Amino acid sequence: MSQIFEALRKAEAFESTRGLRTDAAEISAAERRGSDRRSLAANIRIYGHGPGLNPFFEENPVLNTSETGALLIMKTPVVAGQKLLLINEAAERVQECRVIRTSCRNSLELEVAVEFPSAQPEFWTRLGDLGEESGIEKRKHPRITLPRGMSITWRGHGRFSVSKVETISEGGLSIVAPEPPARGELLHVSFEVPAGEVSTGVVVRHSHEKDGMGVEFVAMSDEARTRLNQLLRKLLR
């Protein structure tokens, strides 16, 4: 019997010591995360899929950031483990992240902590530079109507289609499509301009059945941006 009590005593002592080590490790990790984080007064664009794979797209404040993730404000409910895409349009960067925890901020908003698969210190570069011009509706860029239209191919979520561009600007396009994707969908588009092909990602900002969609460029390469700007300069003469 004494041997049993002695074994239990040693097990309790071991668990207590292990608990202290675990608590110390968690505190140390929290301190490291806290020291790496910085406040950022800017909005970030958040893309994801809700229940039933319904896409959503939000533009919400960032509470703080680090090279491995961020603390965001969101309106759409999400759960730990869910994947999201963050879009930093000013730096033309798109980054996948994973929800690690959520908490209620108020009756309409959540605080959502996310982490990147690996450290991405450059992702937050220039976030907030666009200021009030952020968003396709707020842009000061002139929209140019294309009476003859311009063919464009777009694909996303297993769909592939060829449509006509109705208007074009530095920030995005309006596309004629009888069955457009839902607002918030991420697509890939390509179209030909005199300088060559423009191929880039876009996000659907407006979608109207039997009419079409308005899309906003995201993560456009420097080469594609140069070709687009050359076309716009010619059309604006």
N, C-alpha and C positions, 0 to 999 in steps of 0.2 A: 504493500500500500504506500509506503514511504517513497518508493521509486516512482510511483504514478504521480504523487504530489510534486516530487522534484522535477519530473518531466513537464508537468503543467506550469510550474514556476518558471522554468527555463523558456518555455514557449511564450508565456506572457511577457517575459523580459525581452525576448527577441522581437515580438510584435511591437512592443512599446518603442524599442530602439529603431525598428524599421519605420514606424509611424513618424518618429521625430525626423528621420532622414528624409522621408517623403515630404513632410510639411516644409522642411528647410529647402528641399529642391523646388517645391512649388512656389514658395515665397521668392526664392532666387530667380526662378523663371519669370515670375510676375514683375520683379524689379527690373529684370533685363528688358522685358517688353515695355514697361513704363518708361524706361530711359530712352528707348528707341523711338517712342511715339512722339509726334508733334501735332499741335493743333493746326487746322487748315480751314480758313474761312472761304470755302468754295463748294460748288455743287459737282456731283459726279453722276454720270448716266449709268443706270443699272438695268441690265436685261436678264430675263429669266423665264422660266415656265412654271405656271401655277398648277393646281390640281387639274387633271385631265389634259395636261400638256398645253394648256392655254397660255400663250405668251403674254408677258407684261413688260412694260418699259417705263421707268421712272427717272426723274431727274431730281435728286435730293441732296441735302447737305452732307458733307463729310465732317464728322466730329474730330477725328484724329487719324493719322496715318503712320505707317512705318514701312520699311522696305519689304516686310513679309505680310502685310495686310492692312486692315483699316477697321474703324468703327463707324458705321453708317446709320443714317436715319432712313427707314423705309415705311411705306404705307401698305404694301402687299405682304401678307403673312408668308414667312418662310420658315424652314425647319433646319436643324443642325444636319450637316451632311449634304444639303442641297447645293448645287453648283449655280453660280451666277457669272455673268460677264460684266466687267466694268469698262466703260468707254471714256477715255480722256481725249476728247476731240482736239483740244488745243495742241497736244503733242502727237495727235494721230496715233494713239496706242489703244489696243484692246487687250484686256487681261482677264483670264479665267481665275475664279477664286471659289472657295468653299466656305459655306456658313459653318461657324464653329459654335456659336451660341446666340441666343436672342433674349431680349427682355422688353417688357412693356415700358414705353416712354410716357404715353398717355393713351386715351381711348382710341386715338386714330393713328398713332405712330409707334414703331418699334425701334429699339436700338439693336443693330445687327453687327456682330463681330465676324469678319471674314479673314481668311488667310490665303495666300498664294501658294502654288505648288513649290515654288522656290523663291528666293529673295529677288525682288525686282525694284531696286532703288531708283531706276530711271522712270518708272511708270508715272510717278506723280509730277514729273517735270512740266512746268507751264500750266498746271491745272488752275483754272480761274482766269487765265489771260483773256479769254473771250468776253468776260463780264456780261453785260446786258445783251450782247449780240448773240449769246448762246441760244441755239435752237433755230430750226428752219423758219419759224414764223417771225422771229425777232431780228433776223438778219437784215443788214442794210444793202446786201448785194442785189443788184437788179436782176429780175427774172427776164429771160429772153424767150419770146414765143417763137416756136419753129412751125410756120404754117404748113410746110411739107412734111413735118415730122422727121424723126430720125430713129432708125431701128436700134433696138437695144435687147440684149439677151439677159435674162435674170434667172437665178436658180436659188433654191433654198428648201430644206425639209422635203427632199425627194421630188420637188417640182422643177420643171425647166420650161421656159416660155420665151417667145420673141414678141416684143411689143413695140409701141411707138412712143417716143418722147414728145411731150406737148410743150413743156417749157424747161429751160435749163438755167442754172445760175452757178456761182462759185460754190454754193453750199449744198445744192441738191438738184433733184429733177422731179417733174410731175410726169407720170407715165400712164398712158391709156391702157387699161386692162379690165375686162369684164368681170373677172373673178380674182381680184387682188388679194394678196396675203393680208393677214390681220395686222393691226397696229402693233408695233413692237417687234415684229419679225426682223431677223437679220438675214440679209440676202447678199449675193454676190452678183454684180452687174458688169457687163462689158459692152462697149460701143466704140465705133470707129470715128476718128476725127482726122483732119488732114495730116497731122503729125504722126499718126499711128493709132494704136488701140489704147483706150482707157479702160482699165480693169481694176475694180475696187469693191470694197464692202460698203453696204448701205444699211440703214435701219429705216423701217417703214414708220413714218410719223403720222400719216393720214391714210385711211383706207375707206373707199366708198364702192360698194358693190355695183356692178354694171357701169361704173364710171372709171375708176382708176385709183392711183395712189400717189402720195407725195413721199419721196424718200430723201434721206439726208446722208451725205457721204461720211464714212468713218474709215479711219486707218488707210487713207489714200497715200500711195507711194509718192516720192518726190517726182519721179519720172511721169507718172500719170497726172499729177498736179500741173506740171509744166505743160503737158500736152493740152489739158483742159483749158488752162489760162490762155494759151495761144489761140484756141478756138474762140473763147469769149472775147478776146481783144478784136478778132476779125469781125465777129457778129455785132460788136458795139460801135464799129466805125460808122 
